[in-house]
Amino acid sequence: MGKESAFVWASAVVLLVVQQYLIFSPPLWLGSVFLPLVMETLNLCQTAVDMVMGTVTSPEDDFSHLTLVPLSIIMIVAVYSMDRAIRMLVTGKIKEKGEIRTFSECFLRLVYYFMMFFVVLYVISLEDYWPDTKNCWTDFVSRKQPMPRELQATYLFELAYYTGGVFIHIFLNEHLKDFTVMLSHHVITVALLGLSYAFGYHRIGMLVLMCHDGCDVYLDGGKCFNSFKKDAYAMVTVISLLVAWAYYRLYVFPVKVILDGQRYSFIAAQEQGMESGTPLIICFVLLWILVCLHVYWFLLIVRVGIKKLRGGDLVDVRQKKHAKKQK
């Protein structure tokens, strides 16, 4: 092992330590840094809606649901424009043409999920329903739970991203082997976000977003390192991905969010003298479908990690060109 290799692996170990810190002790102050961008974007969209509809919205009023329309359009245009710009910047620095597209798509998702993971955590910290998830269901039947503007903005921002993401996934992104599975994931996510926002399940919805956004940071980060053939950094990021996925999506999500949610919502509904309602049942069914998808993707990630440990290349087994090589 040469000096350069020793330095690379030493820095990779440092990166691994930082990643574990971000997984288990994420600094909430980062969310306070990114939140103003989310708020100002929603205010801009609200102004556009007011101009078109002839309405007047004060800074204390709730955001209109119609802000989803301009916000989704902004998401699509922004992703398309930045994707083209990034491809131009990395052309010549990444040898394989296909990897240029992969890097661009993954880098954009990396930036988005990194920002939103901390925004979601920060907004959650403004109230008292995590880690005590029982408070997610206080007054949920009567829909008297407060919905701060910060939460509204975060929710609508994420909903617009996934709504625009359906279009982006179909028409802009590379179609991988799990194209249909991923498309169903986007559709289910949009349905969950829409239902939970409309029927007052927004607290549990924020926890669902927390469990998802953090894992995608390491998923796309590993692919970005791989595009530049930074194997050491890619490998430790895959390790962090496995840790984050196991913790957030295979433990916190099914146990703390879904199972506890089913138990506490049933108890809360009885205490409040009402039934949980069909929308909540539909939400829990969709959440369990997501758990199944999480297990499927976790097995794919493990497969990638095992292949690398055996001396193979660190590749996305969902990509058709790599899948053909493995036959």
MOVEN-V897814 format. One record per backbone hydrogen bond with DSSP energy under -1.0 kcal/mol. NH is the residue of the N-H (numbers start at 0). CO is the residue of the C=O. If there is no record, write none. Layout:
BEGIN
NH | CO
NH | CO
END
This chain:
BEGIN
5 | 1
6 | 2
7 | 3
8 | 4
9 | 5
10 | 6
11 | 7
12 | 8
13 | 9
14 | 10
15 | 11
16 | 12
17 | 13
18 | 14
19 | 15
20 | 16
21 | 17
22 | 18
23 | 19
24 | 20
29 | 26
30 | 27
33 | 29
34 | 30
37 | 33
38 | 34
39 | 35
40 | 36
41 | 37
42 | 38
43 | 39
44 | 40
45 | 41
46 | 42
47 | 43
48 | 44
49 | 45
50 | 46
51 | 47
52 | 48
53 | 49
54 | 49
60 | 57
66 | 63
67 | 64
68 | 65
70 | 66
71 | 67
72 | 68
73 | 69
74 | 70
75 | 71
76 | 72
77 | 73
78 | 74
79 | 75
80 | 76
81 | 77
82 | 78
83 | 79
84 | 80
85 | 81
86 | 82
87 | 83
88 | 84
89 | 85
90 | 86
92 | 89
93 | 89
100 | 96
101 | 97
102 | 98
103 | 99
104 | 100
105 | 101
106 | 102
107 | 103
108 | 104
109 | 105
110 | 106
111 | 107
112 | 108
113 | 109
114 | 110
115 | 111
116 | 112
117 | 113
118 | 114
119 | 115
120 | 116
121 | 117
122 | 118
123 | 119
124 | 120
126 | 123
132 | 130
134 | 131
135 | 132
136 | 133
139 | 136
143 | 138
151 | 147
152 | 148
153 | 149
154 | 150
155 | 151
156 | 152
157 | 153
158 | 154
159 | 155
160 | 156
161 | 157
162 | 158
163 | 159
164 | 160
165 | 161
167 | 163
168 | 164
169 | 165
170 | 166
171 | 167
172 | 167
176 | 317
178 | 175
181 | 177
182 | 178
183 | 179
184 | 180
185 | 181
186 | 182
187 | 183
188 | 184
189 | 185
190 | 186
191 | 187
192 | 188
193 | 189
194 | 190
195 | 191
196 | 192
197 | 193
198 | 194
200 | 195
204 | 200
205 | 201
206 | 202
207 | 203
208 | 204
209 | 205
210 | 206
211 | 207
212 | 208
213 | 209
215 | 211
218 | 214
219 | 215
220 | 216
221 | 217
222 | 218
223 | 219
224 | 220
225 | 221
226 | 222
227 | 223
228 | 225
229 | 224
230 | 228
233 | 229
234 | 230
235 | 231
236 | 232
237 | 233
238 | 234
239 | 235
240 | 236
241 | 237
242 | 238
243 | 239
244 | 240
245 | 241
246 | 242
247 | 243
248 | 244
249 | 244
251 | 246
252 | 247
254 | 250
256 | 251
257 | 252
258 | 253
259 | 254
261 | 257
262 | 258
263 | 259
264 | 260
265 | 261
266 | 262
267 | 263
268 | 264
269 | 265
270 | 266
271 | 267
272 | 269
273 | 268
280 | 276
281 | 277
282 | 278
283 | 279
284 | 280
285 | 281
286 | 282
287 | 283
288 | 284
289 | 285
290 | 286
291 | 287
292 | 288
293 | 289
294 | 290
295 | 291
296 | 292
297 | 293
298 | 294
299 | 295
300 | 296
301 | 297
302 | 298
303 | 299
304 | 300
305 | 301
306 | 302
307 | 303
308 | 304
309 | 305
310 | 307
311 | 306
314 | 312
318 | 315
322 | 318
323 | 319
325 | 321
END
